[in-house]
Each structure stands twice: as C-alpha cells, then as structure tokens.
Amino acid sequence: MQTNSKANKEINSLVLAVKNNDTASFIKLLGHFSRTISVLSNSFSLPSSEHEDLCQEGRMALYRAALSYDGKSAQFSTYAITCMTNAMITFAKKYAAQNMGKAYDVTPEEYESKAGQSVISAIELDELLAKDGFAGLSEYERRVMSLKLTGYKVGEIAKKLEKMPKSIENTLFRARQKLKKHIDG
C-alpha cells in the first residue's frame, strides 16, 4: 500500500497531466477516486435508478476539480471530495425538487458554508467511508445522516420519517459521536 505522501505526489502529477489534456491521466485519477464517488453516491437517499447519474455527477466534478485546482489551499483530495460532494448535493436537490414538489434555491455560498462546518477533514471522512461504510452506525442512523448530507433540514427529516424533530437531533448527535470516536480511535 502506498504511503499518503507517495499517493499525494502521484495524484498531484495526474492532476497536472489532466490540466494538459491527458485523458489517460484522468482515467488513472478516476481510479484513485472511484470508490470515493461510489461511497458518496450511496450516502444519498435516491432511487437506485438515479445512482449512475449521481456517480456521473461525481466524475464530472472530479474532472472540473482537476482543471481548477490551484494547489495552494488544500490537498487535492480534500478539494476534490468537497467538489464532488457539492455536485452530488446539487443533483439530489434538483431531483427532489422535480420529484417531490419542493423548490430549492441553493447558492454556492450555502455549499461552502456547509463544507466549512465539517469537524473532520474530507480525507479522513473519505477513508472512513471507504473502509467502514458509516463506521458502525445503525440503519436508522445511516438513513438520518444520509438525509442530512443530502441537504434536508431536521424538521424535514422528522416529517419524512414520521419522527419528532428532537429524535432526529438526538440521532444526528449519536451518529456524529460515533463517527468522531471512530476517527479519533
């Protein structure tokens, strides 16, 4: 298994090649992130028929991330995961608006503020999800967490699952604690 430093160097060289229109390098870069894309897409509560479209959104976001990465602020993996997550959130919200009669008006600033609220780094979350699914969360906790990650508010989740908002808040708290404990451990 490659060390993080070696993997980061390889990813950075692939990103540079992608910027120079090297299609083969993008395919290799995609190989590094294919599991991440799959894990992220599975965290959304969408019909299985939408799974491939959601993955495609993630792949396109990875490509755009490679083209726009400046290398100054964060590691590429962190930047790419944030870009892919935001693209998938946008897709899920559009799907919900079209199929559930809800109108969402989401700005890039809202996504940036959500990304900034993360307690753990995107790389740690990516490794956690890739290795352990949702780190020992119950099926109910995974469902609530998926809805929250998709952009639903606590009240909306409570209504959707026919639970009290306080129950949803408690579930989210427990899930966050389990994730944090798993990462710290």
N, C-alpha and C positions, 0 to 999 in steps of 0.2 A: 504494500500500500504506500502511496506517495505521501510525503510529508506535506503539511499545509503550505509551507514556503515553496516547495517544488511545484505543487499543484497550482498555486497562485501565479508563479512565474510562467507556467505553461498556459494558463488561462489568459494572462496578460499578453503573451505573444500571439495567441489565437485572436484576441480582440484586435490587436494591431493589424493582423493579416486580414481580418474581416473588413476593417476600415479601408483596406486596399483592394476590396472587391474579390477576395479569395473565398470562393464558395466552399471549397473543401475544408477550409479552416472553420467556417461557420458550422458545417456538419460535425466537425470534431468538438466545437464549443457546445453545440446542441447535445452531444453525447455526455458532456460533463453535467448538463442541467436537465436532461430528460426525466430523471427520477424526481427532481425538484418540481418540475412542471406537473408531473402526474400527481404527486402528493398534494400540491397546491390545488389542483383542479378537483381532487377528491374531497377537499375540505369544504367545497361549496354544495349547497343543497339544491342541486338542479337535477332534472331528469337525466337518466343515463344517455338519452338521445342527444343531449347537449354537451356531453363530456368531451368529445373530439373537437367541437368548436371552441370550447373553453381552453383545451390544450393548444389549439392553433393560435388563440389569442396570446397565450403564454410564449409560444415560439416566436411570434411576430414581435412581441415586446422584448424578448431576448435579443433579437436582431437589431431593433431600434436602440436598445441599451448599448450594444457593442459599438454602434455607429456614433452614439452621443457621449460615450464615457470619456471623461477628461483626465481621470487618474489622480485627481487632486484631493478629493474629499473623502472617499471611502474605497475599500477594496471593491473590485468589480463584482464579486459575488454578492455583496451586500446591495450594491446599486442595482444589479440585475434582478435580484429577488424582489426588491421593492417595486421595480418597474413591472415585473410580471404579475405581482400581486395586484397592483393598481389596475392593470389592464383587465385582469380577471374580475375584479370588483366591478369595473365599468360594464363588462359584458353581463355579469349576473344581475346588475341593477337594470340594465336595459331589458334583459329577459323578463325580469319581474314586472317591470312597467308594462311591457307588452302583453304579458300573460296573466297578470294579477290585477290589472287596472290601476296600478299605483304609478304616480308620476314622480320621478326622481330627477332632481336638478343638482347634479354633483359637479363641483368645480375641482380643478387640480389642487387648489389650496386646501380643500377638505381632505383630499387623499394625503397630501403632505403632512397635515396635522395629525391624521390617523397614524401614518408611518412613524411620526416623531414620538408617539405615545408608547412605543414598544419598550418594555423593560429589558428584554433580552435582545441580543443582536440578531440580525436576519440570518447570519451564517449559523449561529447556534440553533435557531429555530429550524432552519433547513436541515441541519444534521439530526436534530431531534426527530423531526417528522419522517425523515428518510429512514432512520434506524428503528424507531419505535412507534410509528403511527402517531397517535396522540398521547404517548407516554403514560399509558395506564388509565386513561380517562374511561369512564363508563360510557355506554352507548348514548345515554341521555346527555351526559356532559359534552360528548363529541357533537351531538346534534345542536345543542345550545351554542357551543363555541363556533360551529360552522355557520350558524345563522348570524352570530355576532360578527364573524370575519367577513361575511357576505355584505354586511352593512346595515343589518336590521338593528333597530333600537330595542332596548329592554322591553318597552311596552308592546312593541310589535311582535317580539318573540313570545311574550307571555300570551298575547291574543292568539297567535298561530298555534301554540302548543297547549292552549287552554289551561294555563297556569297563572298564578299570581305573579306580578312583577317582582315582588320580594324573593319569591322562589327562584326566579331567573337570575336575579342579582347574586343570591347565595350560590347557585350552581356555577356561575361565572367566576365567583371568588374561589370556590373549591378547585375548579379547573385550572385557574391561574396559579394557585398554590402548588398543585401537583406538577404543572409544567416547570415552575420555578425550582421546586425541590428536585425534580429530575435533572435539570440543567446544573444546579449547584452541586448535586451528588456526582 
